[in-house]
Amino acid sequence: MAGTVQPSWLVIFLIFLLYGLPGEPKDNAKLTQPRMMSDNGHLVFTTGDNKEIRFEPSSSGRIKVGTEDLTQLLSQIKANKEDIDDIKSHGGAIPPEITNNLNQLNTKVSTLGNQVTDLEQTFHRVSCSSNPCQNGGTCLNLLNSYYCLCPSNWAGPNCSSDVNECQVFSGTLQGCQNGATCINNPGSFTCQCSPEWSGNLCTVRYDDCRNGGQGLCVHGICIDADRVISGQPKYQCICESGWEAPAGNPACVTDVDECNLPTKLCSSNPPVPCYNTQGSFYCGACPAGWQGNGYSCQDVDECSTNNGGCSTTPVVHCLNTMGSFHCGPCPPGYEGDGRTCTQTNVCSSNNGGCHHLATCSSNPGSAFPVCTCPQGYTGNGYGPTGCTQTSNICQTNNPCVNGQCTGSMHSQKGGEYRSSWRAAPSIHLDH
């Protein structure tokens, strides 16, 4: 028969696990989650309601209390139980070897009880009651020891060693960003941002246009720029037409005098006056003979409408010029300024150009008169040779009876002429 061990020590251990250490507070509320807690120096394992405490080592693992192997002891207890059941079935006689094994088991249980007592005394000496964890660390009681759960910025057994976040967070999103300089401090770190960035990790970019409000440029559009000096805003104003920024001030608050610019904005041919206003300007009207808005003027062709106002009866030529026009002269036989032409009496001056013996009369619609030679003359009547004598009245009629006839022409009023003749004096000869 295999060696036997008394099972009394295992019962004590199970009672210890199931019911807790003496002095553990009890409550009737049902537990749903397991707990491990320290109570007045005791380490208490508490399961949920109707739950178990399980130790599940690997195939080669062991569960030990001190130097005792619980796995091996449980195997022995199982074997001893089989022996005890066999003894009971054969009349209850206990063989000597079983008695020896039970005695050995009692000795081991006694030793285990002493170890539990020593464990309780150790928990009283080494536990979280002395507050060993520093800098906000959380203390956990362990077997003959404790463990500190440290915050992320502290390390070490008692959370007393500073964590250098500048090294730990370097190159990550948890560290300083955008070229900032990281400065490690006890339990923390700070970021020294470049001029353009702010925030704990230098992730907030300055927008000086937004921070300065809509009136930052007054008469312009604000364009944000990267800051060069810390604390000094940096931006640029794109000014509206008619405004500019004075020296030393980026805001568009100075009026531009467009009328004094080197390049004339209003028409210069023909010249048009320019009038400056605050932030703008305007041009005067184009002069007479021109059309446009003053910024540019185009010549008006006056001759294209109603002959420009020049005479149409008779027709006088209209000549357009830049910004104006003029009328040609009235045609011959008319007098006036070209706008108005009045027909003249061509015969009133120099017999209208007719022969001095001819009769002059006006010719409607023509600048030339009608010249009529007198009786006894022939020709067109124009000019000094326009009329030629065709006969001698002295020869034709011999008006002088008792004298010599000499023909002559005498002018009469109205350009009409008649012949007057005088007889040569009679010569009497005395015989």
C-alpha positions as CSV (number, residue, x, y, z in Angstrom):
1,M,0.0,0.0,0.0
2,A,1.3,3.5,-0.9
3,G,2.3,5.8,1.9
4,T,-0.5,7.8,3.3
5,V,-0.7,11.4,4.6
6,Q,-3.3,12.8,7.0
7,P,-5.5,15.3,5.1
8,S,-6.2,17.7,8.0
9,W,-3.7,20.4,6.8
10,L,-5.5,20.6,3.4
11,V,-8.8,21.1,5.1
12,I,-7.3,24.0,7.1
13,F,-5.9,25.6,3.9
14,L,-9.2,25.3,2.1
15,I,-11.0,26.9,5.1
16,F,-8.3,29.6,5.0
17,L,-9.1,30.3,1.3
18,L,-12.8,30.0,1.4
19,Y,-13.6,31.8,4.6
20,G,-10.8,34.3,4.8
21,L,-8.5,35.3,7.5
22,P,-9.8,36.0,11.0
23,G,-11.2,39.4,11.4
24,E,-12.3,39.8,7.7
25,P,-15.4,41.9,7.5
26,K,-18.5,39.9,6.3
27,D,-21.5,41.2,4.5
28,N,-24.5,39.5,3.2
29,A,-24.5,41.2,-0.2
30,K,-23.8,39.0,-3.1
31,L,-20.5,39.4,-4.8
32,T,-20.2,39.3,-8.6
33,Q,-16.5,40.0,-9.0
34,P,-13.5,38.4,-7.3
35,R,-11.4,40.6,-5.0
36,M,-7.9,40.5,-3.4
37,M,-7.7,42.8,-0.4
38,S,-5.7,43.5,2.7
39,D,-7.6,43.6,6.0
40,N,-5.6,44.5,9.1
41,G,-2.5,42.8,7.8
42,H,-4.4,39.9,6.3
43,L,-4.4,38.9,2.6
44,V,-8.0,38.1,1.6
45,F,-9.1,36.3,-1.6
46,T,-12.8,36.7,-2.2
47,T,-14.7,35.1,-5.1
48,G,-17.9,36.1,-6.7
49,D,-21.1,34.5,-5.4
50,N,-21.1,30.7,-6.1
51,K,-17.6,31.0,-7.7
52,E,-14.4,29.1,-7.0
53,I,-10.8,29.8,-6.4
54,R,-8.8,27.8,-8.9
55,F,-5.0,27.2,-9.3
56,E,-4.3,25.8,-12.8
57,P,-0.6,25.3,-13.3
58,S,0.9,23.9,-16.5
59,S,1.6,20.2,-16.9
60,S,5.1,20.7,-15.5
61,G,4.2,23.5,-13.1
62,R,3.8,23.3,-9.3
63,I,1.7,25.0,-6.6
64,K,3.9,25.5,-3.5
65,V,3.4,26.9,0.0
66,G,6.8,27.5,1.3
67,T,8.8,24.4,0.3
68,E,5.7,22.1,0.2
69,D,4.5,21.0,-3.3
70,L,0.7,21.2,-3.1
71,T,0.3,19.3,-6.3
72,Q,2.3,16.4,-4.9
73,L,0.4,16.5,-1.6
74,L,-3.0,16.4,-3.4
75,S,-1.9,13.3,-5.3
76,Q,-0.9,11.6,-2.0
77,I,-4.2,12.6,-0.4
78,K,-6.1,11.1,-3.4
79,A,-4.1,7.8,-3.0
80,N,-4.6,7.8,0.8
81,K,-8.3,8.2,0.3
82,E,-8.4,5.1,-1.9
83,D,-6.4,3.2,0.8
84,I,-8.8,4.4,3.6
85,D,-11.8,3.3,1.5
86,D,-10.2,-0.1,1.1
87,I,-9.6,-0.4,4.8
88,K,-13.2,0.5,5.6
89,S,-14.3,-2.2,3.2
90,H,-12.1,-4.8,5.0
91,G,-13.3,-4.3,8.6
92,G,-11.7,-1.0,9.6
93,A,-8.3,-2.3,10.6
94,I,-5.6,0.2,10.0
95,P,-2.3,-1.2,8.9
96,P,0.9,0.1,10.6
97,E,2.2,1.7,7.5
98,I,-1.0,3.8,7.2
99,T,-0.6,4.9,10.8
100,N,2.9,6.0,10.1
101,N,1.8,8.0,7.0
102,L,-1.0,9.7,9.0
103,N,1.5,10.7,11.7
104,Q,3.8,12.1,9.0
105,L,0.9,14.0,7.5
106,N,0.0,15.6,10.9
107,T,3.6,16.7,11.3
108,K,3.5,18.4,7.9
109,V,0.1,20.1,8.6
110,S,1.6,21.4,11.9
111,T,4.6,22.8,9.9
112,L,2.2,24.4,7.4
113,G,0.3,26.1,10.2
114,N,3.5,27.5,11.5
115,Q,4.3,28.8,8.0
116,V,0.9,30.5,7.8
117,T,1.5,32.1,11.2
118,D,4.9,33.4,9.9
119,L,3.2,34.7,6.8
120,E,0.7,36.7,8.8
121,Q,3.5,38.2,10.9
122,T,5.4,39.1,7.7
123,F,2.3,40.9,6.2
124,H,2.2,42.9,9.4
125,R,5.8,44.0,8.9
126,V,5.9,44.5,5.1
127,S,2.7,45.9,3.6
128,C,1.1,49.1,2.1
129,S,0.2,50.4,5.5
130,S,3.6,52.2,5.6
131,N,2.7,54.1,2.4
132,P,5.8,53.2,0.5
133,C,4.6,54.4,-2.9
134,Q,5.4,58.1,-3.7
135,N,4.2,60.7,-6.2
136,G,0.7,59.4,-6.4
137,G,1.6,55.7,-6.9
138,T,-1.0,53.0,-6.0
139,C,0.2,50.3,-3.5
140,L,-0.7,46.6,-3.9
141,N,0.0,44.1,-1.0
142,L,1.9,41.0,-2.1
143,L,3.1,37.9,-0.4
144,N,5.8,39.2,2.0
145,S,6.1,42.3,-0.2
146,Y,4.2,45.1,-2.0
147,Y,4.0,46.5,-5.5
148,C,3.6,50.2,-6.5
149,L,1.6,51.1,-9.6
150,C,3.3,54.3,-10.7
151,P,1.8,57.1,-12.8
152,S,3.2,57.6,-16.3
153,N,5.6,60.3,-15.2
154,W,7.3,58.4,-12.3
155,A,9.1,55.0,-12.1
156,G,11.0,52.8,-9.7
157,P,10.0,50.4,-6.9
158,N,8.5,53.3,-4.9
159,C,7.7,55.7,-7.8
160,S,10.5,58.0,-6.8
161,S,12.4,58.1,-10.1
162,D,11.5,60.8,-12.6
163,V,10.6,59.6,-16.1
164,N,12.4,61.7,-18.8
165,E,9.4,62.3,-21.1
166,C,11.6,64.2,-23.6
167,Q,13.3,60.9,-24.3
168,V,10.3,58.6,-24.0
169,F,8.0,60.8,-26.2
170,S,10.6,61.9,-28.7
171,G,9.3,61.5,-32.2
172,T,5.7,60.6,-31.1
173,L,2.5,62.5,-31.0
174,Q,2.7,62.7,-27.2
175,G,5.9,64.8,-27.3
176,C,6.7,68.3,-28.3
177,Q,5.7,69.1,-31.9
178,N,6.6,71.4,-34.8
179,G,10.3,71.9,-33.9
180,A,9.7,72.8,-30.2
181,T,12.4,72.2,-27.6
182,C,11.5,69.7,-24.9
183,I,12.5,70.6,-21.3
184,N,12.2,67.7,-18.7
185,N,11.0,68.6,-15.2
186,P,10.5,66.4,-12.1
187,G,7.3,64.5,-12.8
188,S,6.5,66.4,-16.0
189,F,8.0,68.2,-19.0
190,T,7.4,71.5,-20.9
191,C,7.7,72.4,-24.5
192,Q,9.4,75.6,-25.6
193,C,7.5,76.4,-28.8
194,S,8.9,78.1,-31.9
195,P,7.5,81.7,-32.5
196,E,4.7,80.4,-34.8
197,W,3.3,77.7,-32.5
198,S,1.6,77.6,-29.0
199,G,-0.1,75.1,-26.7
200,N,1.1,72.4,-24.3
201,L,2.6,70.4,-27.1
202,C,3.0,73.3,-29.6
203,T,0.2,72.1,-31.8
204,V,-1.7,75.3,-32.1
205,R,-0.6,77.6,-34.9
206,Y,-1.0,81.4,-34.5
207,D,-3.4,83.0,-36.9
208,D,-2.7,86.7,-36.3
209,C,-5.4,87.7,-38.9
210,R,-8.1,85.8,-37.0
211,N,-6.9,86.9,-33.6
212,G,-6.7,90.6,-34.6
213,G,-10.2,90.8,-35.9
214,Q,-11.7,91.9,-39.2
215,G,-10.6,95.5,-38.8
216,L,-6.9,94.7,-38.7
217,C,-6.1,95.9,-42.2
218,V,-9.0,98.5,-42.3
219,H,-9.2,98.8,-46.1
220,G,-7.6,95.6,-47.1
221,I,-7.4,91.8,-46.8
222,C,-5.3,90.2,-44.1
223,I,-2.8,87.4,-45.0
224,D,-1.3,85.6,-42.1
225,A,2.5,85.0,-42.1
226,D,4.8,82.9,-39.9
227,R,6.0,84.7,-36.8
228,V,9.7,85.3,-36.6
229,I,9.9,86.7,-33.1
230,S,8.0,85.1,-30.2
231,G,5.0,87.2,-29.1
232,Q,5.2,89.5,-32.1
233,P,2.3,89.1,-34.6
234,K,3.2,88.7,-38.3
235,Y,0.8,89.4,-41.2
236,Q,0.5,91.2,-44.4
237,C,-2.3,93.5,-45.7
238,I,-3.4,93.4,-49.4
239,C,-4.9,96.8,-49.8
240,E,-8.1,97.6,-51.7
241,S,-7.9,99.8,-54.7
242,G,-7.4,103.4,-53.7
243,W,-5.7,102.6,-50.4
244,E,-2.1,101.9,-49.3
245,A,-0.3,101.2,-46.1
246,P,1.9,104.0,-44.7
247,A,5.5,103.3,-43.6
248,G,5.7,101.4,-40.3
249,N,2.0,100.4,-40.4
250,P,0.7,97.4,-42.2
251,A,-2.9,98.7,-42.2
252,C,-4.4,100.2,-45.3
253,V,-5.3,103.6,-44.0
254,T,-3.7,106.1,-46.5
255,D,-5.6,107.3,-49.5
256,V,-4.0,107.0,-52.9
257,D,-4.2,110.2,-54.9
258,E,-4.9,108.6,-58.3
259,C,-5.0,112.0,-60.0
260,N,-1.2,112.5,-59.3
261,L,0.0,109.1,-60.4
262,P,2.6,109.1,-63.2
263,T,0.2,107.3,-65.4
264,K,-2.9,109.3,-66.0
265,L,-6.1,107.4,-65.4
266,C,-8.4,109.9,-67.1
267,S,-8.3,110.7,-70.8
268,S,-5.3,112.8,-71.8
269,N,-6.3,113.1,-75.5
270,P,-8.5,115.0,-75.2
271,P,-7.6,116.0,-71.6
272,V,-10.3,115.3,-69.1
273,P,-10.1,116.6,-65.5
274,C,-9.5,114.1,-62.7
275,Y,-11.1,114.4,-59.2
276,N,-9.6,112.5,-56.2
277,T,-11.8,111.2,-53.4
278,Q,-11.1,109.1,-50.3
279,G,-10.2,105.7,-51.6
280,S,-11.2,106.5,-55.2
281,F,-11.4,109.1,-57.9
282,Y,-13.6,110.0,-60.9
283,C,-13.1,111.7,-64.2
284,G,-14.9,114.7,-65.7
285,A,-17.0,114.6,-68.8
286,C,-15.5,114.3,-72.3
287,P,-15.4,117.7,-74.1
288,A,-17.7,118.6,-76.9
289,G,-17.0,116.7,-80.1
290,W,-16.1,113.6,-78.0
291,Q,-18.0,110.8,-76.4
292,G,-17.1,108.4,-73.6
293,N,-16.9,108.1,-69.8
294,G,-14.0,110.4,-69.2
295,Y,-11.6,107.6,-68.7
296,S,-11.4,107.3,-72.5
297,C,-13.0,109.5,-75.1
298,Q,-13.8,108.8,-78.8
299,D,-14.2,111.3,-81.5
300,V,-17.7,112.0,-82.7
301,D,-18.1,112.1,-86.5
302,E,-20.5,115.1,-86.8
303,C,-20.6,114.8,-90.6
304,S,-22.3,111.5,-90.4
305,T,-25.5,113.1,-89.1
306,N,-27.3,115.8,-91.2
307,N,-24.1,116.7,-93.0
308,G,-22.8,118.0,-89.7
309,G,-25.0,121.0,-89.9
310,C,-23.4,122.2,-93.1
311,S,-25.6,123.5,-95.9
312,T,-27.4,120.9,-97.9
313,T,-29.0,123.4,-100.4
314,P,-26.7,124.0,-102.0
315,V,-24.6,121.1,-100.7
316,V,-21.5,122.1,-98.8
317,H,-18.8,119.5,-98.0
318,C,-18.5,118.6,-94.3
319,L,-15.0,117.8,-93.1
320,N,-14.7,115.8,-89.8
321,T,-11.8,116.6,-87.5
322,M,-10.7,115.1,-84.1
323,G,-13.2,116.5,-81.7
324,S,-14.8,118.8,-84.2
325,F,-15.6,119.5,-87.9
326,H,-15.8,122.3,-90.4
327,C,-17.9,123.2,-93.4
328,G,-16.4,123.9,-96.8
329,P,-17.1,127.2,-98.7
330,C,-20.4,127.9,-100.3
331,P,-20.3,127.2,-104.1
332,P,-20.0,130.0,-106.6
333,G,-23.1,132.1,-106.8
334,Y,-23.6,131.8,-103.1
335,E,-22.3,133.5,-100.1
336,G,-22.2,132.4,-96.4
337,D,-20.2,130.4,-93.9
338,G,-20.9,127.0,-95.3
339,R,-23.6,126.3,-92.8
340,T,-25.8,128.7,-94.5
341,C,-25.4,129.8,-98.2
342,T,-27.4,132.5,-99.8
343,Q,-27.6,132.9,-103.6
344,T,-25.9,136.1,-104.8
345,N,-26.7,138.4,-107.9
346,V,-23.8,137.6,-110.1
347,C,-24.6,140.4,-112.4
348,S,-24.1,143.1,-109.7
349,S,-20.4,143.0,-109.9
350,N,-18.4,143.5,-113.2
351,N,-21.6,142.7,-115.2
352,G,-21.3,139.1,-113.9
353,G,-18.3,138.5,-116.1
354,C,-20.3,139.2,-119.2
355,H,-19.0,141.3,-122.2
356,H,-19.6,145.0,-121.4
357,L,-22.1,145.2,-124.2
358,A,-23.9,142.0,-123.3
359,T,-27.0,141.7,-121.1
360,C,-26.3,139.8,-117.7
361,S,-29.1,137.8,-116.0
362,S,-29.0,135.1,-113.2
363,N,-29.2,131.4,-113.9
364,P,-31.1,129.6,-111.1
365,G,-29.1,126.6,-109.9
366,S,-25.9,127.8,-111.5
367,A,-23.1,130.0,-110.4
368,F,-22.7,131.4,-113.9
369,P,-24.9,134.1,-115.3
370,V,-26.6,134.2,-118.7
371,C,-25.0,136.7,-121.0
372,T,-26.8,138.0,-124.1
373,C,-25.0,140.1,-126.8
374,P,-26.9,143.1,-128.2
375,Q,-28.4,143.4,-131.6
376,G,-25.7,143.6,-134.3
377,Y,-23.3,141.5,-132.2
378,T,-22.7,137.8,-131.9
379,G,-21.0,135.5,-129.4
380,N,-21.6,133.8,-126.0
381,G,-21.4,137.1,-124.2
382,Y,-18.8,136.0,-121.7
383,G,-15.6,137.9,-121.2
384,P,-14.1,140.9,-123.1
385,T,-14.4,139.1,-126.4
386,G,-17.8,137.5,-125.8
387,C,-19.6,139.8,-128.3
388,T,-18.4,140.6,-131.9
389,Q,-20.0,143.2,-134.1
390,T,-21.7,141.8,-137.2
391,S,-22.6,145.1,-139.2
392,N,-22.0,148.9,-139.6
393,I,-25.2,150.9,-139.2
394,C,-23.8,153.8,-141.1
395,Q,-23.4,151.5,-144.0
396,T,-26.7,149.9,-143.6
397,N,-29.1,152.8,-143.0
398,N,-26.9,155.8,-144.0
399,P,-28.7,157.8,-141.4
400,C,-26.7,160.9,-142.1
401,V,-28.3,162.7,-145.0
402,N,-26.2,165.7,-145.2
403,G,-23.1,164.5,-143.4
404,Q,-20.6,161.7,-142.7
405,C,-21.8,158.8,-140.5
406,T,-19.6,157.4,-137.8
407,G,-20.9,154.4,-135.7
408,S,-20.5,154.3,-131.8
409,M,-22.0,152.3,-128.8
410,H,-23.3,154.0,-125.7
411,S,-24.2,152.4,-122.4
412,Q,-27.6,152.7,-121.0
413,K,-28.9,151.8,-117.6
414,G,-29.7,148.2,-117.0
415,G,-26.9,147.0,-119.3
416,E,-29.0,147.8,-122.4
417,Y,-27.3,149.6,-125.2
418,R,-28.4,151.5,-128.2
419,S,-26.7,153.1,-131.1
420,S,-26.5,156.9,-131.3
421,W,-25.1,158.4,-134.4
422,R,-24.1,161.8,-135.2
423,A,-23.6,163.1,-138.6
424,A,-20.4,164.7,-139.7
425,P,-20.6,168.4,-140.2
426,S,-21.6,169.5,-143.7
427,I,-18.8,171.1,-145.8
428,H,-20.0,173.7,-148.0
429,L,-17.7,174.6,-150.9
430,D,-18.0,177.9,-152.4
431,H,-17.5,177.8,-156.0
